[in-house]
Amino acid sequence: MGLLQGASELFPVSSLGHAVLVPSLLHWSFKQSDPSFVPFLVLLHLGTATALLVLYRQQWVALVRGFFTAAIAGRIRNDSERLAMLLLVGTIPAAILGVFLESRIKSLFASPYVAAGFLIVNGLLMLGFELLRRRTERGASRTEQEAHFASAERISFRAAAIVGACQALAFIPGISRSGVTIGGGLIAGLRHQEAARFSFLLATPVILGAGLVEVPGLLTSGVPIGEYVAAAILSGIAAYASARFLLRYFRSGRLDPYGWYCIAAGLVGLALLHFNP
């Protein structure tokens, strides 16, 4: 589960969808309705957040410094300060929805059918994002096409809020957080690689906040906390490798292959759940 979550979290294929669907397909002993299941998944996500902190450690130092500098001065004077405030704006929608819809969100984790169905929806979203993007591209080569779009620091605060609202959709198993935020970044006018960078930076505070809320639920008797921590470490290792790969891939790659994968995975998952319950 740790390797599965870490490998699929940053790819636009929904780690939550896989974490809910795969145990049911393989008849593992995990019970998605168990009270410790969601805290366990959040602990695995903390492994991912740790990997992202390591990957962007120098940038996060500049972002934290920029946030406090801009807050104290009351104005934004450089790119680090602007990006810090953009991330703050982008984090707010997911934080609000997470607080007010917590119980309804958790109820979705009990159904692998829901996860499989939303994997198909996620795939359609990925294809739709790329279709919209192609309509605004100019240039013969991929390098020329990408050159017309912006870096993460240059998007508007309204666009950051829209990308953050897209991130809130990822509370639904089957909807990829990285997929919808990268897609939102593309619509906001970011280059593919910059949309991925903004997505990875935006994920970190939301995951850490969820960890503070959910992980204490694991500190009860009967929970194999040592095994869970080991799984989180494996998740972090897999996530670090995934992030390095994706940042290279999105220099010229698109979301399309992942969209088709999600549609196929959702359809196959529904078929297997129906014929091999």
C-alpha positions as CSV (number, residue, x, y, z in Angstrom):
1,M,0.0,0.0,0.0
2,G,2.9,2.4,0.8
3,L,4.6,1.8,-2.6
4,L,1.2,2.0,-4.4
5,Q,0.3,5.3,-2.8
6,G,3.7,6.9,-3.2
7,A,4.0,5.8,-6.8
8,S,0.5,7.0,-7.8
9,E,0.0,10.1,-5.7
10,L,1.9,12.5,-7.9
11,F,1.0,10.8,-11.2
12,P,-2.4,12.1,-12.4
13,V,-4.1,8.8,-11.8
14,S,-5.5,9.2,-8.2
15,S,-3.7,7.4,-5.4
16,L,-6.9,7.4,-3.3
17,G,-8.8,5.8,-6.1
18,H,-6.2,3.0,-6.3
19,A,-5.9,2.7,-2.6
20,V,-9.7,2.1,-2.3
21,L,-10.0,-0.1,-5.4
22,V,-6.9,-2.3,-5.4
23,P,-7.4,-3.9,-2.0
24,S,-10.9,-5.0,-3.0
25,L,-9.8,-6.4,-6.3
26,L,-7.0,-8.4,-4.7
27,H,-9.2,-9.4,-1.7
28,W,-6.7,-7.9,0.8
29,S,-7.7,-7.7,4.4
30,F,-8.0,-3.9,4.5
31,K,-11.4,-2.7,5.4
32,Q,-12.1,0.6,3.8
33,S,-14.9,1.2,6.3
34,D,-12.5,0.7,9.2
35,P,-12.0,3.9,11.3
36,S,-8.2,3.6,10.9
37,F,-8.3,3.3,7.1
38,V,-8.5,7.1,6.3
39,P,-5.8,8.0,9.0
40,F,-3.6,5.3,7.5
41,L,-4.0,6.7,4.0
42,V,-3.2,10.2,5.4
43,L,-0.1,8.8,7.0
44,L,1.0,7.5,3.7
45,H,0.4,10.9,2.2
46,L,2.7,12.4,4.9
47,G,5.4,10.2,3.3
48,T,4.6,11.9,0.0
49,A,4.7,15.4,1.6
50,T,8.1,14.6,3.2
51,A,9.4,13.6,-0.2
52,L,8.2,16.9,-1.7
53,L,9.7,18.9,1.2
54,V,13.1,17.2,0.5
55,L,12.8,17.8,-3.3
56,Y,11.9,21.4,-2.9
57,R,13.8,22.1,0.4
58,Q,15.6,25.2,-0.9
59,Q,12.5,26.6,-2.5
60,W,10.4,26.1,0.7
61,V,13.0,28.0,2.7
62,A,12.6,30.9,0.3
63,L,8.8,30.6,0.3
64,V,8.4,30.5,4.1
65,R,10.8,33.5,4.4
66,G,8.9,35.3,1.6
67,F,5.5,34.7,3.2
68,F,6.5,36.3,6.5
69,T,8.4,39.1,4.8
70,A,5.4,40.0,2.6
71,A,2.9,39.6,5.5
72,I,5.0,42.0,7.7
73,A,5.7,44.5,5.0
74,G,2.2,44.4,3.6
75,R,3.3,44.2,0.0
76,I,4.9,41.7,-2.4
77,R,8.3,42.6,-3.7
78,N,9.7,39.5,-5.4
79,D,8.8,36.1,-7.0
80,S,9.3,34.1,-3.8
81,E,6.9,36.4,-1.9
82,R,4.3,36.3,-4.7
83,L,4.5,32.5,-5.0
84,A,4.1,32.1,-1.3
85,M,0.9,34.2,-1.4
86,L,-0.4,32.3,-4.4
87,L,0.0,29.0,-2.6
88,L,-1.8,30.4,0.4
89,V,-4.8,31.4,-1.8
90,G,-4.7,28.1,-3.5
91,T,-4.8,26.2,-0.2
92,I,-7.9,27.9,1.2
93,P,-10.6,26.1,-0.9
94,A,-9.4,22.6,0.0
95,A,-9.1,23.6,3.7
96,I,-12.6,24.9,3.8
97,L,-14.1,21.9,2.1
98,G,-12.1,19.5,4.2
99,V,-13.5,21.0,7.4
100,F,-17.1,21.2,6.4
101,L,-17.5,18.1,4.3
102,E,-15.2,15.7,6.3
103,S,-17.9,13.1,7.2
104,R,-19.4,13.0,3.7
105,I,-15.9,12.7,2.1
106,K,-15.0,9.8,4.4
107,S,-18.1,7.9,3.4
108,L,-16.9,7.7,-0.2
109,F,-13.8,5.7,0.9
110,A,-15.9,2.7,1.7
111,S,-17.0,2.0,-1.9
112,P,-14.6,0.6,-4.5
113,Y,-17.4,1.1,-7.1
114,V,-17.3,4.8,-6.4
115,A,-13.5,4.9,-6.8
116,A,-13.7,3.0,-10.1
117,G,-16.4,5.3,-11.5
118,F,-14.5,8.4,-10.6
119,L,-11.3,7.1,-12.2
120,I,-13.2,7.2,-15.4
121,V,-14.4,10.7,-14.7
122,N,-10.8,11.6,-13.9
123,G,-9.6,10.3,-17.2
124,L,-12.2,12.3,-19.1
125,L,-11.0,15.4,-17.2
126,M,-7.4,14.8,-18.2
127,L,-8.4,14.5,-21.8
128,G,-10.6,17.6,-21.5
129,F,-7.8,19.7,-20.0
130,E,-5.5,18.9,-22.8
131,L,-8.2,19.5,-25.5
132,L,-8.7,23.0,-24.0
133,R,-5.0,23.6,-23.9
134,R,-4.4,22.7,-27.5
135,R,-6.8,25.4,-28.6
136,T,-4.5,28.0,-27.1
137,E,-1.2,26.6,-28.3
138,R,0.9,28.2,-31.0
139,G,4.1,27.0,-32.6
140,A,5.3,23.9,-34.5
141,S,7.4,22.2,-31.9
142,R,6.6,21.4,-28.3
143,T,9.3,23.8,-27.2
144,E,7.7,26.6,-29.1
145,Q,4.3,25.8,-27.8
146,E,5.4,25.8,-24.2
147,A,7.4,29.0,-24.6
148,H,4.1,31.0,-24.9
149,F,3.0,30.1,-21.4
150,A,4.0,31.3,-18.0
151,S,5.9,30.2,-14.9
152,A,4.1,29.5,-11.6
153,E,5.0,32.9,-10.1
154,R,3.2,34.8,-12.9
155,I,-0.4,33.5,-12.7
156,S,-3.1,35.7,-11.1
157,F,-4.5,35.2,-7.6
158,R,-7.8,34.4,-9.1
159,A,-6.2,31.6,-11.2
160,A,-4.5,30.3,-8.0
161,A,-7.9,30.1,-6.3
162,I,-9.3,28.2,-9.3
163,V,-6.5,25.7,-9.2
164,G,-7.0,25.4,-5.4
165,A,-10.7,24.7,-6.0
166,C,-9.7,22.0,-8.4
167,Q,-7.5,20.5,-5.7
168,A,-10.5,20.2,-3.4
169,L,-12.1,17.8,-5.9
170,A,-9.3,15.3,-5.1
171,F,-11.0,14.5,-1.8
172,I,-13.2,12.2,-4.0
173,P,-11.5,8.8,-4.5
174,G,-10.7,8.4,-8.1
175,I,-10.2,12.1,-8.8
176,S,-6.4,12.8,-9.0
177,R,-5.2,15.8,-6.9
178,S,-2.1,16.3,-9.1
179,G,-4.2,15.7,-12.3
180,V,-6.9,18.3,-11.6
181,T,-4.4,20.9,-10.2
182,I,-2.0,20.4,-13.2
183,G,-5.0,20.7,-15.5
184,G,-6.2,23.8,-13.7
185,G,-2.7,25.2,-14.1
186,L,-2.8,24.5,-17.8
187,I,-6.1,26.4,-18.1
188,A,-4.5,29.2,-16.0
189,G,-1.8,29.6,-18.6
190,L,1.1,27.7,-17.1
191,R,3.7,25.6,-18.9
192,H,3.2,21.9,-18.3
193,Q,6.3,21.6,-16.2
194,E,5.4,24.7,-14.2
195,A,1.8,23.4,-13.7
196,A,3.4,20.3,-12.2
197,R,5.7,22.3,-10.0
198,F,2.8,24.5,-8.7
199,S,0.7,21.3,-8.1
200,F,3.5,19.6,-6.1
201,L,4.1,22.8,-4.0
202,L,0.3,23.2,-3.5
203,A,-0.1,19.6,-2.3
204,T,2.4,20.0,0.6
205,P,0.4,22.2,3.1
206,V,-2.9,20.5,2.4
207,I,-1.3,17.0,3.1
208,L,0.4,18.3,6.3
209,G,-2.8,19.8,7.5
210,A,-4.7,16.6,6.9
211,G,-2.0,14.7,8.8
212,L,-2.4,16.9,11.9
213,V,-6.2,16.1,11.9
214,E,-6.2,12.4,11.0
215,V,-3.0,10.7,12.1
216,P,-3.7,11.0,15.8
217,G,-6.5,8.6,15.2
218,L,-3.9,5.9,14.7
219,L,-2.6,6.3,18.2
220,T,-5.0,3.6,19.6
221,S,-4.5,0.1,20.8
222,G,-4.4,-2.6,18.2
223,V,-3.0,-0.4,15.4
224,P,0.3,-1.7,14.0
225,I,1.9,1.7,14.0
226,G,5.4,0.4,13.2
227,E,4.2,-1.3,10.0
228,Y,2.2,1.9,9.1
229,V,5.3,4.1,9.6
230,A,7.4,1.7,7.4
231,A,4.7,1.9,4.7
232,A,4.8,5.8,4.9
233,I,8.6,5.6,4.5
234,L,8.2,3.5,1.4
235,S,5.5,5.9,0.2
236,G,8.0,8.8,0.5
237,I,10.7,7.0,-1.4
238,A,8.3,6.1,-4.3
239,A,6.9,9.7,-4.3
240,Y,10.4,11.2,-4.6
241,A,11.2,9.0,-7.6
242,S,7.8,9.8,-9.2
243,A,8.2,13.6,-8.7
244,R,11.7,13.6,-10.3
245,F,10.4,11.6,-13.3
246,L,7.3,13.7,-13.8
247,L,9.2,17.0,-13.7
248,R,11.3,15.7,-16.6
249,Y,8.3,14.2,-18.4
250,F,6.3,17.4,-18.4
251,R,9.0,19.3,-20.2
252,S,7.4,17.9,-23.4
253,G,4.8,15.4,-22.2
254,R,1.0,15.8,-21.8
255,L,-1.8,14.4,-19.6
256,D,-3.4,12.4,-22.4
257,P,-1.7,9.0,-21.6
258,Y,-2.8,9.2,-18.0
259,G,-6.3,10.1,-19.0
260,W,-6.6,7.0,-21.2
261,Y,-5.1,4.9,-18.4
262,C,-7.6,6.1,-15.9
263,I,-10.6,5.4,-18.2
264,A,-9.3,1.9,-18.9
265,A,-8.5,1.2,-15.2
266,G,-11.9,2.4,-14.1
267,L,-13.7,0.2,-16.7
268,V,-11.6,-2.8,-15.9
269,G,-12.1,-2.2,-12.1
270,L,-15.9,-2.0,-12.5
271,A,-15.9,-5.2,-14.6
272,L,-13.8,-7.1,-12.1
273,L,-15.9,-5.9,-9.1
274,H,-19.0,-7.0,-10.9
275,F,-17.9,-10.5,-12.2
276,N,-15.5,-11.3,-9.3
277,P,-17.0,-9.8,-6.2
